[in-house]
Amino acid sequence: MCCLRFTMSSSDRKEVEHQLKTAQHLGNLRQVKYLLAILAVMDGQSFAQVAVVLRVQAKTVVKWVGVFCCYGLQGAPRQKPTGRPPKLTPTQQAALVTLIDEGPVKAGFSGACWRSPMIQQLIADRFGVFYNVFYIAQLLKTLGFSFQKAAFVSDHLDKDKRQAWRTTTWPQILRRAKERQALLLFGDEASFPQWGTLTYTWARRGQQPKVKTCGKRKGYKVFGLIDSFTGHFFYQGQDSRLNSAAYITFLTRVLAQTTQPIILIQDGAQYHTSAETTAFFARQTARLQVVQLPTYSPDYNPIEKLWKKIKQQDTHLHYFPTFEALTEKVEQALLKFTNAPEEILALCSLPTELAQAA
């Protein structure tokens, strides 16, 4: 008999497919092949075709179909094979590390990051070894990987501009600032919402921690500048929206507080590059030089670490019943860092690639 057609109800088919997923998850290769054979024959494939795809003998497929017709899913092979299960050789492990480093997309998967079932399938396809999915985590740890949260990276990143900034622009800025004895200021803005922000905390297992919130969609906005040489911190808080006029007012106050030349490094926010702001910069060229960061490069702006630190220490998991309570809390945190330049200098440690360029 080269082919046998049979049918099953939709509920039975769903049960077979469910058992197949379970067997794949557990790494039970014998049950996976058995259930795949049943589904393939049910869809009209011949025993010979199924045997070639699953790399078994045609008589084995015949036996599996006969067992299924007699006993259903209860006839699925359950006895573990004798002998030691196959494992990846050191050479295969090294090849697996390379495949994982290259990413899922290059390996033919649609996801951008690896998950254990994907790596289980990768090992089975490339090396013919079928691991239990629960062993994958231990294998990956042995190979030097860890389970960690992914991070977004913008698809608008301009690698050429970032490289030019690292290798040419940044060393020139640093040298010019030292020669002119100028303040080298990194600028940015932050918003602190009254409704609060959440982060990880300890609680009893199964009891999610609760933080009260006023629910008001209002935030306290702050302009900030930090000097990467001295740790000096300039800031201006406000409850209105961030715009060009407010930014110009802030920079005017900063210029009035010092007689040194200023090199200002900023991102491409709209009010940083508006016509009104650009005209202000043109009037201040004697003392103020402005340099734009590459697009989507917050990792090159150390003041981002300051905003993160303030939120971690002073606003995460806090309840602000009134906007005044939020304002007072943020202002206290800003003042604390104003009086601690050494902490700001610690936050100003450059990314490795910039430090090497410097």
Buried (B, 14 or more C-beta within 10 A) or exposed (E): EEEBEEEBEEEEBEBBEEBBEEBBBBBBBBBBBBBBBBBBBBEEBBBEBBBEBBEBEBEBBBBBBEBBEEEBBEBBBEEEEEEEEEEBEEEBBEBBBEBBEEEBEEBEBEEEEBEBBBBBBBBBEBBEBBBBBEBBBEBBEEEEBEEEEEEEEEEEEBEEBBEEBBEEBBBEBBEBBEEBEBBBBBBBBBEBBBBBBEEEEEEEEEEEEEEEBBEBEEBBBBBBBBBBBEBBBBBBBBEEEBEBBBBBEBBEEBBEEBEBBBBBBBBEBEBBBBEEBEEBBEEBEEEBBBBBBBEBBBBBBBBBBBBEBBBEEBBBEBEBEEBEBBBEBBBEBBEBBBEEBEBBBEBBEBEEBBEEBE
